[in-house]
């Protein structure tokens, strides 16, 4: 690959010093992400997957090691707005309409009003919420709120999207629909995605590569390369295919530590 | 042909259910009061009959109106000034920790001190012909609830919003304008709602300690001193109306802001 890596994490540790005992949230973690690659971080609670994402977003700093985003420091990338971010809570501002919420990052970064307006219209169409532009967040369902949050994360056409369990609070049906939409969005925008989840089928459906992590201390135990075809072709049929089940099984076994993972392009480092 | 929509009729019936019982209760109470005073031949200086009070209101509407304007005006000036100072200081206290620590004991003292007690001191400071002491008393009384509520509102930024602002590399001022201030607004106005009643009570009671004899409080004391018991009660009625107007107006403001603010 000739491009610079979207994300390069090198030998990063993060230790939280909390009074009597210290917690090692991440221990010697290395990871790299190619431009346009969709990577999921999966693991049980406390494995440091959210911490890793927060380090990439420069919402937290590593105790040791380096994080670079598009060849810059994580801080410079944040200041340059190289990534968009979405959390488990949609985190919309309740006093702003849907359109004004999506416009927020554009407003903060002084995009002229006319450009802002057309971009918001584009994004509303992208997430299928054209009819809800002037609604307030509390008038929307959880799934719709999360779609607004994703539109907001995409507002500045970032080449990197960071998502921390964005569908964690949604019901199963909404969740699957959102996953299908996200795969489409990621393919359309060509953005690299780091996606934190604890759902195995979700990680498998969305990703080009799944990073399996284990807790205490937080470490990467396995990386599983999935060959489930181009994002644009992923749909409901994929969820019922044997390849999908095989991949789910592989990730599950990697998670539970059984040595015999299926050979679905398993790659161990 | 009359077939009201079921929603209209049910809404009407719910209005009836909420409005009628208290009105009926109030009417019964006044009727019982009237019957008790007349039946037991209670002396007017103990308790005048509602009919006598109503007669006084009916005879002197202009006087009660003017006195209400004086007292209400003092309360309004005090409320606005006290709330403005409170909002500015709350902003400073939220931004600068040291100020918060320094001001906390003073604010606590203001919150528990019976402010009207300082009225006599203020009358000697500003002269007995001035309304200013009453406005200051109302202002100090209004200060504490607005300050405390606004400060709480300013501190109530959700972590997810704070992180979002960091992720957007927003400047502190941008974060304040986009997240902190709009989030604090409903808190501010619920503080103003509490402060409104306090301002009216304080402005009224401050009149008991001296100053120009034009407000409701002064007229209540002078009417009572001159055996005008029904008249005194008529002014009390005026005071209730002033208090209600302040309460409802600020409640309306609060509702309007929180509807726009959507802090369900």
Contacts between the chains, C-beta under 8 A, distances in Angstrom:
chain1	res1	chain2	res2	distance
A	57	B	167	5.9
A	58	B	166	8.0
A	59	B	163	5.6
A	59	B	166	5.8
A	59	B	167	6.6
A	78	B	166	7.7
A	78	B	167	6.7
A	78	B	169	5.7
A	79	B	169	4.9
A	81	B	168	7.2
A	81	B	169	6.4
A	83	B	167	7.8
A	85	B	164	7.5
A	85	B	167	4.8
A	87	B	160	5.5
A	87	B	163	7.2
A	87	B	164	7.8
A	89	B	160	4.8
A	91	B	158	7.3
A	91	B	160	3.8
A	91	B	161	6.0
A	91	B	163	7.9
A	91	B	164	5.6
A	93	B	161	7.0
A	93	B	178	7.3
A	93	B	179	6.7
A	93	B	182	7.1
A	94	B	261	6.9
A	94	B	262	4.3
A	94	B	263	6.2
A	94	B	264	7.7
A	95	B	182	4.8
A	95	B	183	7.6
A	95	B	185	7.9
A	95	B	260	6.5
A	95	B	261	4.6
A	95	B	262	5.7
A	95	B	263	7.8
A	104	B	168	7.7
A	104	B	178	6.6
A	105	B	168	5.3
A	107	B	178	7.7
A	108	B	168	5.2
A	108	B	170	5.1
A	108	B	174	5.5
A	108	B	178	6.8
A	109	B	168	7.4
A	136	B	262	5.0
A	137	B	262	7.2
A	138	B	262	5.3
A	138	B	264	5.4
